[in-house]
């Protein structure tokens, strides 16, 4: 296997049984993408296209993720405030 990089994302390319294979890890989704091509150039091209798709998906998902994280954060702070209010009389 030969490790390469495109737009800061690593991917691997290797050959076997007259085919070229590639793999890109998608850490944001705890998974990855594997593909096959007839040539090494084709495998590299496909891996790069997959990286561009992963990045595009991440950009589209970012505002929703940020909003979700803010909701979770606010909920956690509210729970902490209720807990502190409940134990504050006991600490005094």
C-alpha positions in Angstrom: 0.0 0.0 0.0 1.1 3.5 -0.8 0.0 6.3 1.4 -0.8 9.6 -0.3 -2.4 12.9 0.6 -4.9 15.3 -1.0 -6.2 18.5 0.5 -4.7 17.4 3.9 -6.5 14.1 3.9 -4.5 10.8 3.7 -5.6 8.0 1.4 -4.1 4.7 0.4 -3.7 3.1 -3.1 -2.6 -0.5 -3.8 -2.9 -3.1 -6.6 -3.9 -6.7 -6.7 -5.3 -9.1 -9.3 -5.0 -6.6 -12.1 -7.0 -4.0 -10.3 -6.1 -0.9 -8.3 -7.8 -0.2 -5.0 -8.1 2.9 -2.9 -9.2 3.7 0.6 -10.1 7.0 2.3 -11.0 7.2 6.0 -13.9 9.5 6.9 -13.2 10.2 10.6 -16.2 12.5 10.9 -18.5 9.5 10.4 -16.3 6.8 12.0 -15.9 5.0 8.7 -14.4 5.3 5.3 -14.7 4.6 1.6 -13.0 1.9 -0.5 -13.1 1.7 -4.2 -11.5 -0.1 -7.2 -10.3 1.2 -10.6 -8.7 -0.3 -13.6 -5.5 1.9 -13.4 -3.5 3.6 -10.7 -4.4 7.0 -12.1 -8.0 6.0 -11.9 -7.7 5.0 -8.3 -6.0 8.2 -7.4 -8.7 10.2 -9.2 -11.5 8.3 -7.5 -9.9 8.7 -4.1 -9.5 12.5 -4.6 -13.1 12.8 -5.7 -14.2 10.9 -2.5 -12.2 13.3 -0.4 -13.8 16.3 -2.1 -17.3 14.7 -1.4 -16.4 14.1 2.2 -15.3 17.7 2.6 -18.4 19.0 0.9 -20.6 17.0 3.2 -18.8 18.3 6.2 -19.3 21.9 5.1 -23.0 21.3 4.6 -23.3 19.6 8.0 -21.3 22.2 9.9 -24.1 24.7 10.8 -26.4 21.9 11.9 -23.7 20.4 14.0 -22.8 23.7 15.6 -26.4 24.4 16.5 -26.9 20.9 17.9 -23.8 21.2 20.0 -25.0 24.6 21.4 -28.4 23.0 22.3 -26.6 20.2 24.1 -24.2 22.7 25.8 -27.1 24.8 27.0 -29.0 21.8 28.3 -25.9 20.6 30.2 -25.4 24.1 31.8 -29.1 24.2 32.8 -28.7 20.7 34.5 -25.5 22.0 36.2 -27.3 25.1 37.5 -30.2 23.0 38.9 -27.7 20.7 40.6 -25.8 23.5 42.1 -29.0 25.2 43.3 -30.0 22.0 44.9 -26.7 21.4 46.8 -26.0 25.1 47.6 -28.2 25.1 50.8 -26.4 22.0 51.9 -23.0 23.6 51.5 -23.9 26.7 53.4 
